[in-house]
Amino acid sequence: MITLLKECAEYIRTHPDNGPSEKLLDKIQLELSRNDGYAVVLTVSREDIISAGYVAGAVSDEALDRIAESMHEDHTEYGGYWAALKDACDDMRIPTLPKMPNVITQ
């Protein structure tokens, strides 16, 4: 991941400077500084938020980062990804999706 981010940063530097390029470079630099010397062991997607029963639209990119950070210890030490995801969403007060009624068909 770090190698890919460095390659992307180098590619962006070869293009004319503009607002979006500067913002992308800032994001890449932030991510590289966060992961400097460390391996990424957990990623959280909005699809995972939905699968866990929460409203993904209520989760910003920054909130996704905070959720992953708060989950890391539970996930890596105990292997409970879904339980850790639900705990993190509850802690951040992410709204839950409406419960679907169980329909029995014969």
C-alpha positions in Angstrom: 0.0 0.0 0.0 2.8 2.4 0.9 4.6 1.7 -2.4 1.4 2.4 -4.3 0.8 5.7 -2.5 4.3 6.8 -3.2 3.9 5.9 -6.9 0.6 7.9 -7.0 2.3 10.9 -5.4 5.1 10.8 -7.9 2.6 10.6 -10.8 0.6 13.5 -9.5 3.8 15.6 -9.1 4.5 15.3 -12.9 1.2 17.0 -13.7 0.6 20.8 -13.5 -0.1 22.0 -10.0 -3.8 22.7 -9.3 -6.2 22.5 -6.4 -7.2 18.9 -6.8 -3.6 17.7 -7.3 -2.5 19.6 -4.1 -5.4 18.1 -2.1 -4.5 14.6 -3.4 -0.9 15.0 -2.5 -1.9 16.2 1.0 -4.1 13.2 1.5 -1.3 10.8 0.3 1.2 12.5 2.5 -1.1 12.2 5.5 -1.7 8.5 4.8 2.0 7.8 4.4 2.8 9.6 7.7 0.1 7.6 9.4 1.4 4.3 8.1 5.1 5.1 8.3 6.8 1.8 9.3 3.5 0.0 9.9 1.4 -2.4 7.9 -2.3 -1.9 7.4 -4.1 -4.8 9.1 -7.7 -3.5 8.8 -9.8 -1.7 6.3 -13.4 -0.8 6.8 -15.8 -0.2 3.9 -19.2 1.4 3.7 -20.5 -1.9 2.5 -19.3 -3.4 5.8 -21.1 -0.7 7.7 -24.3 -1.6 5.9 -23.7 -5.4 6.4 -23.4 -4.7 10.2 -26.8 -2.9 10.1 -25.8 0.8 10.0 -26.5 3.7 7.7 -23.4 4.1 5.6 -24.4 7.5 4.3 -24.0 8.8 7.9 -20.3 7.9 7.9 -17.7 10.3 6.5 -14.2 9.3 5.3 -12.8 10.6 8.6 -15.4 8.6 10.6 -14.4 5.4 8.7 -10.8 6.1 9.7 -11.8 6.5 13.4 -13.9 3.4 13.2 -11.0 1.3 11.9 -8.7 2.8 14.5 -11.1 2.0 17.3 -11.5 -1.5 16.0 -7.9 -2.4 15.5 -7.1 -3.8 18.9 -10.3 -6.0 19.2 -9.8 -7.2 15.6 -6.1 -8.0 15.8 -6.1 -9.5 19.3 -9.4 -11.3 19.4 -10.4 -11.8 15.7 -13.9 -10.3 16.2 -14.2 -8.1 13.1 -18.0 -7.9 13.1 -18.4 -7.5 16.8 -15.7 -4.8 16.8 -17.3 -3.0 13.9 -20.7 -2.9 15.7 -19.1 -1.7 18.9 -17.3 1.1 17.0 -20.5 2.2 15.2 -22.4 2.2 18.4 -19.7 4.2 20.2 -19.8 6.8 17.4 -23.7 6.8 17.4 -24.0 5.8 13.7 -27.7 5.3 13.0 -28.9 1.8 12.5 -30.8 0.6 9.5 -34.4 -0.3 10.0 -35.0 -3.9 10.8 -36.6 -6.0 8.1 -39.4 -8.2 9.3 -38.9 -11.9 9.0 -41.2 -13.2 6.3 -41.9 -16.9 6.3 -43.0 -18.3 2.9 -44.4 -21.7 2.2 
